[in-house]
Amino acid sequence: MRLIIVFMICSLALANENEFKIIEREGEIFIRHGIENDWRIYQASEMLKENDWIQSGANSSAKIERHDGKIFILPENTIIEGMELKNYTSSELLLILTSIEISNIPPQKGKPIAPSGAYIIHGNRPTDSATIDSVEVNQYLEYEMNGLDALCEQSFWAGVILKIFKLKKFEKMLDHESLEYNLLVAYNKMNLVRRFNEAKERFIKKYPNSEYIEQINGLR
Amino acid sequence: MWDETAPTSEILSYEIDQFTFSYRIGLFYDFCEKFKFALLIPPIFEYIFMETRTAPFETKADKAIIFWGEKSWQANTPELAIEFLPDRNLSAVTALGKENDRTFFHYGVKSTILNRFILAGGFDMKHDSERQITLGFGTYIGGFNGFYCFNFNEKLHQITLSFSPLQERELIKLVELKQNYEDIFLYKLDYYRSNEFICATTQNLIDDNVSINLELSGEAIHRVNHSYTLSPGAIKQFRFNLPQVKGDNFHSPTYCQFRISAFSRGKQVLERSIPLSIRDIHQWNGELEDLVYYIKSDHHDILKVAQKLVQDLHLYGNAIQFAKTIFNDISQNFQYVNDPILNPIDFVQLPHETLIKKSGDCEDLSVLFCSLLGAIGIQTALVEIKYQGREDAHVFVLVNTGLNPENFDFMNDNPNRCIFRKNREGKFKAWIPVELTLVGESFDKAWNRAAEEYYRCAILKGGLAQAWVKIVEVF
């Protein structure tokens, strides 16, 4: 009787579509929950949610199981966010993408965004600090890009789109041509026709001599 | 199909030589402004009238006249008339009916002079007899219409009296009376002063000047009165802005009234009034866009407190440090207190009042926080989450740190604690959300709580796309 009850609880836990589980791992895997800053070592049988982060270090990897049984293999030196592994319908994904885009919209009322006025009060402006912490940013981007490659290779196309949306803020530091190509492929796979057509038009206009053009034309 | 309000008209026809009379009932339908239909029904008590003549017949608009020739009531069938009104003083009518098994047509025109007198003429046509020409004139007296006409072929005089009990001639038309706001909220007084709140358009339908009087009055406002004269046929639009209000602190809504009246030759021909309620300055209509009106970064108390709070921060202090310092002051010295439960609508304090009271709810504390940050030049925005299935909403603040994404150590700082929004140049800047209800807690906790809520509701659940999460800029 006791065994039956335990089985039922496990089934319910796995049925939650916002949850994931690491079923196999090599080396150390780090996680951080929600909006926590600190990474900590993953403990066996710990459930992960859509807003959790998973990071693998050098020579480490993990097998992550989604609620529907689909497996994602996390390679070494990779960062993945739970939401990137989730199974979305086209409309669910569109809702999130639209929300991200609305969130990005600049203030509308005609006044420019002043760099925080405190600098003005003190009669000084900060130096352009784009290069500060660039080592950390580069490492983070490298891990995120590894995550993007893994998502592409394993056909987690919604995750590819979400990851690229997340990385778009590092405009100066990324190879946009390959990112946008991946985005096009993912739109195509997720059947987001309108977004695909718009992105295709933008891509051809922006990179008329790109080596990807032939492949893009072959997509539809 | 038939207009329920259409009048029924009784017609009495009096023939000088035979002293016979008749009555008929008409049903009218205004198809559109230019066309009207009329259906004439034979009298019910047929035995009273052996043989008679019908008389000119007035439609609802007092503009159509239908002439009937000699006929026997026993042979009557319903007659159908169509009236065309190319002009408000001119109409043409055609009628079709059967009389003693003979098809009967009538064509007539009618003109109204000075909106009081009628001139009409027409001819009847039957398939086997000559055309009969009729001319007549008449006048309106109240709801009654007296008419005389003469049939030239038969040398027949006819006097007609018609009465339309529901018919009231329109002398002035209120083309539009648009009220932009039902309630006047005093926190946005400046807005009302630059945007009209009532728009009235009037048209004079009579051949005489009409004076129009517009008045806004009430105990809380200084009375305003405007008058103008409308010449015959003229249309005029008048826009009303809110006048000076006496004070801004009413404990209960106070009412005022907008009244429009029209006079012709000393007689009132139109009166319409709209009541308006004026809300206390603390009563908020619940729209997030309007909450911004409460943010007063230029108030001297706010400026003084904000500058005092950040004066000890070092030269290169960034917006996060300033936000933290101000939050900590609120967190340590203020209390979270809900709105009074009896208040029918949201109650919001002005930020300098919150400074004195040292307490408030999420809106009051958010308004104070935005005001203080605005006073030292830091840009903020308000976020509202209307939880699905719940009536209440929650408000917290976004603070523009002015920092680029490259400034963050993403390996060690969770990027989901920030919201990366573009500026006008299209460059991403990091904004941080802050939950003001966590008084007594640390800034990091207030930041984390708001960030978690924002990420969960606005992004993961698609709240921004579905508009149950809103961001409003504070300028």
Interface residues (C-beta under 8 A of the other chain):
Chain A: R32 G34 I35 E36 N37 D38 W39 E50 N51 W53 M83 E92 L94 L95 I96 T98 S99 I100 I102 S103 N104 I105 P106 P107 Q108 K109 K111 P112 I113 A114 P115 S116 G117 A118 Y119 I120 I121 H122 N124 P126 S129 A130 T131 I132 D133 S134 E136 V137 Q139 Y140 Y143 K166 K169 F170 E171 K172 M173
Chain B: V310 L313 L315 Y316 G317 N318 A319 Q321 F322 I376 G377 I378 Q379 A381 N400 T401 G402 L403 N404 P405 E406 N407 F408 D409 F410 M411 N412 D413 N414 P415 N416 R417 I419 F420 R421 K422 N423 R424 G426 K427 F428 K429 N448 A451 E452 Y455 R456 A458 I459 L460 G462 G463 L464 A465 Q466 V469 I471 E473 F475
